[in-house]
Amino acid sequence: MKKKGSVRMPSKIDAKNALDAVIKKSRVHLYKPIQIAEILYRDRVYHDINLSELDTYRTKSKKWRDNISKELLGRVCTSSSKFQDNLFDDNAIPPSLIKVLGDENRKKKGAVEAYIYRRFLNRHSQLENALNYCLNASKETFFVKNFIDLFWKEPGLKRSLDKIYEIVVYALFSTLVNTMNMQVEVSIDSDKIDILSEFEDFTHKVMCLDIKHLSHTNDAHVYRVGVTNAADRGLDMYSNWGPAIQIKHLSLDIELAENIVTSVSSDRVVIVCKDAEKDVIVSLLTQIGWRSHIQSIVTEKDLIDWYEKALRGEYSDILGVALLSTLAGEIANEFPSIDGVPYILKERHYEKIYDPYWQ
């Protein structure tokens, strides 16, 4: 940092390091870096904000970000306001650093904007390479461990691994449940008919039960709660037969299990994790207090075994294509494809901007 009197002023290096840190932490959609790029674009082109005064762009910049995100990704950021606003915290990119980036961006005719969007396109190029492994595979050539490792081993994609792991789990669970035509029945005890008679309008509307129909059967399903890349999510998946399904690509220990169980309101939880020591699993499934909440623990090894059976086992002709189709569909919903340089970026002619420092 440069000194101005007794105050240390941030330098161009400080500003770039902070920007790079936010890019590195961002998931593949790069909403926060895009927001910075749009603030800089607004400052350079329209000159109607003061980069040193956060209130002149804090709220407006979310709209600018969402407008271009719709063009680039077909969606907008859905994280909480608190999570979005921490972009401007002192440990991220506060106004003092945005001011440095803005001065540099105007001086070099949009070089910082171009840098951010090049990083965005590069991240999506990495993503395309990884996703194409799934989308172009057959049941003979797809190996779920290889697919997960593409995200685990690539620094630019690691932040999206939790979503990929969730999709891997959902595709398998939903394919098996649907293929086996599983059903869930809701019924009422015969000795409670008098209460049902009193609340028949309620039971009919909410449970499809009435005096003439004392039981009701539905197809069993699992559901993903959302297909957004918000970092402040709660419940991952749930089933219509009871348990919540929480998915963490982490090694399970007692503390993590406690956090998972207390984070959702459900009587029973299925925990899907990367791995877990045998004594941890035994402890969680046998101790009073834990066993009443944790229905089971599924590890990556279980998923690999089940994928192998579904793709190359005795019933692969029934399960294989359906599994890969579900996997590809969820990936398409979660990670929209970007083919080449989007038109909205071409209009700004970022490809013509060259600066050695911002390459």
N, C-alpha and C positions, 0 to 999 in steps of 0.2 A: 504493500500500500504506500501511496505517496503521503507526505505530511503537509498539512495546511495549517500553519500555526501549531497548536497543540493537538489538532484533530488529524487522525490518520485517514487519508482519502483512498478509497478503493481504486485499484489500477485496472487496466485492461486485462491483465493476467488473472486478477482476482475475479473479475466479472465472467471471463470465459470458463474458469474453473468451476464457478458456481453453476453456470449454465450446463456444463458437461455433467456435473453431478446430478442435476435434475433430469437430464436426458437419460443418464445411466439408470436412475431409479424408476423411470417411467415404464409402464407397460407398453405394449406394441402400438397402442393408439396415440401415444405421446400428446395427450390433451394439454398438459401443463406447458411443455415446450412450445406447442402451437399457440397457446395463449400469449406467451412471451413474444413470439414472432409477430402475432397480430397487433400487439401493443406497439412494437417497433415499426411495423408497417404503417399503422395509423399515425404515429408521430412523424414519420418520414414523408408521407404523402399528403396528409391533411393538416398537420401542424396545429391540431385543436386540443391537445392534452399537454399537461406538464408532467414529465416523467418523475420529477422530484416530489410530486404531490399525488399520493396513491388514490385519493378520493376522486381524482379526475378520470380514472380508468379502472378502478377495482371492479365495479359492477358491470360497466359497459364492455369490458374486455371479455367477459364470459359470453356475451352475445356474439362478439366478433369471432371468438374461438368456435362457438357452436355453428355459426354460419358457414365457416370454411370446413369444419368437421363433417357437416352434412354433405358437402361437395366431395370431400376426400374419402369419407368412410360410410356415408349413409346413415350416420347416427350422431348423437351428441353425448357429452359427459353427463352421467347420472349420479356421480358421487355426492356426498353431503356438502352443504355450503362450507362447513368447517374444514373439510378435507381440501376443497378447492381453494379456499382462502389461505391455507398455509403455504401456498406458493410464494407469498410475499413476506413470510417470516424471515427473521434475521439469519436463520440457518439454511435458508433457501435462496431466493432472489429478491431481496428487499429493494425499495425504490432507489436507494443509493447505487446499487449495482445495475438496476435497469437504466438509470441515467447514464452510466458509463457505456452500457451496451448501446443505448440510443445515440450517444455522441459518435461512437464508432460506426454505427449502422448508417447514419446520415453522411458521415465523412466518406464512407466507402460505398455509398449508393446502394444500400440494401444487402451488404455482404453478410451481416449477422442473420438476417431473415433467410437468405439463401442457404447459409450453413445449417440452420435448424431444419429446413425442409429437405436438404440433402440427407441429413441424419435420419429423418422420417422415412424417406424413400429407401434408404439403405436397410433400415430395420425391417421394412416390409418385404424387401428383397430376400433377406435372411428368412423371414417367415414363410414366404412363398416356397423357398427351397425345402423347408421342413414339411410344410403341409402337402406339397406335391408327392412326398413319399407316401402319404396316406391316400391321397386322392387318386394316384395312379397305380396303387397296389392291387393285387388280387388276394384271395384268401390263401393262396399258396406262397405269396411273397411278402405278406405283411407280418411283421413281428412287433408287438406292442412295446417291448423293452427297447428296441431300436428307435421307435417313434418317440418315446418319452425321453430317451437319452439325447435326441437331437435338440431338445429344449434345455435339458439339464447341462449339457456341455457347451452350449453357445451363449456367451455372456449377454449378447443383445436380446436373447429370447428367454432368458432364465426367469425374468419377472412375469412372464406369461405361463410359466409351468403349472401354477396352481389351477388355472383355467383349463389347460390341456388335460391335466390329471382328472379334473372334474368331468370333462367330456368323455374321456376314456372310461371312467366308471359308469357314467350315465348310459353310454352306448351299449355297454355289456349288460347292465342290469335291465334296461328297458327291453332289449332284444330277447333276453331269456324269459322275462315275465310275459311279454307279448306272444312269443312263439309257443310257450307252454299253455297259453289260454288260461292263465290263472284268474281266479275270481274271488271276490270278497263278499261275504254275506253279512248283512245286519239283520238281527232278529230281536224279538222282545219276549221275555219270559211270560208264560201263560198266566202266572199269578199277578201280573202287573197290568192286565187288560183294563181294569177299572180306571187306572191312571191314564192309560192311553185314550180311553173314551173321553176323559175330561180334556185332554190336550190333543185331540185327534187332528185339529187344524195345524197345530205345530208339527206333530210327527209326520203328517202328510207332506207339508211344505219343505221340511228340513231333512227328513229321513226316508221319504217315500213309503211310510208305514201307516196303516190304518186298520180298522177292525177287520176288514176283509183281506188285508194283506199284512200278515204278521212278520214277514221276512222280505228282504229285498237284496238282490244280487247285482253287483257291479263287476265289470272287468277290472282286474288289478292293474295299477299303473304306478310308475315312479315319475317324479316331476323335478326338473331343475327350477330353482326359484327365479333365476334371471339369467340373461345372456349379456350382462354388461361387465365391463372391466373395472367396476368400482373397487377400491381397495378397502372399503369399510363395510364389507358384507357380513351377514350373520348366518342364517340358515343356507345350506348349499342345496340339498335335495330332500324330498320327503316322499313317502309312499301313502297310498290311500288304504293300506291295511295296518298302519300304526307307526312304525319307527321313523324318526328323522335320520337322515344319512349325512354325516359330516365328513368332509374330505380334506385331508392335509397331506401334502407331499413332504412330510417330515417324519423323523424318527419319534415314535410315541414314547413318552414317559408319563409319570404320574401327574406332573404339573400340567402338561399339555392336555391330558385326558380330562382333568378337572376343568380347565378352561373351555374345552369343547362341550362338556356336559352342561356347564352353567351358562353357556352362551345361547342355548336354545330352550324353549319351553316345550318339552316333549317327555313323555313317560319313559320312552325307550329310544336309544340312540345306537345306530350302527356306525362305528368309526372306521373309516378307510384311511390308512396311513402308508408311509413309505416302508417302514419296517418297525419292529418292536422286539425287544428281548423277551424270551420265553417267560422269565420270571415276572416281567411287567404284565404280560397278558394274563398269566395265572392269577396274579394279585388283583388285577382289575375285575376279572370275571368271577372271582370267588369271595372277595371281601364284602361283608355286609355294608350297604351304603352305595357301593359301586355296582354290584351285580343287579340291583333293582333298576338301574338306569342304563347300563351298557349292555345291549343285547348281544353284540359280537364285535370282534376286531378283525378287519380284513387288511392284509398287507399287499404290497406290490407283487410279491411272489404268488399270492393267491390269484391276483388279476392275470398275471402272466400264464399261470396254469389254466385258468378258465378261458382265456383268449385262445390258447393253443388247442383246447378241446373244441371250442366253437368254430375255429378256422380250419383245423386239420384233423378233428376227431371223427367219431362214428357218425355224428349228425351234422357235419360241416356243410353238406349240401343244403340243409334246411336253414342253418344258422349263419353260415359264413357271409353270404352276400348281404343279408339283412343287417348284420352287425357292421360291416364296412359302410353300407349305405347310411345307416344311422350316424355313424361316426363322421362321415363326410358332410352330412346335412348339418349337424351341430357345429362343426368347424366353420362351415360357410356362414352360419348365422352369427357366430361369435367373432370371426375374423374376416371381414369383407375383403375381397380380392382387389388389388390395385394393379391395373394393367398399364405399365408405362408411366409417364409423367402426366398427372391429371391436368385437364384443360385450365383450371383456375390457376394453377402454378405456371403453366406455359404463358398465360396472359401477362404474368409479371416478369417474364424473361429472366428468371433466375439463372438459367443456363449460361447467360452472357456475362454474369458477374464473376469475376475472378479476383481473389486476394489470397496470397500465400498463407497468411495467418489464419484465415477462415476457410481452409480446405478440409 
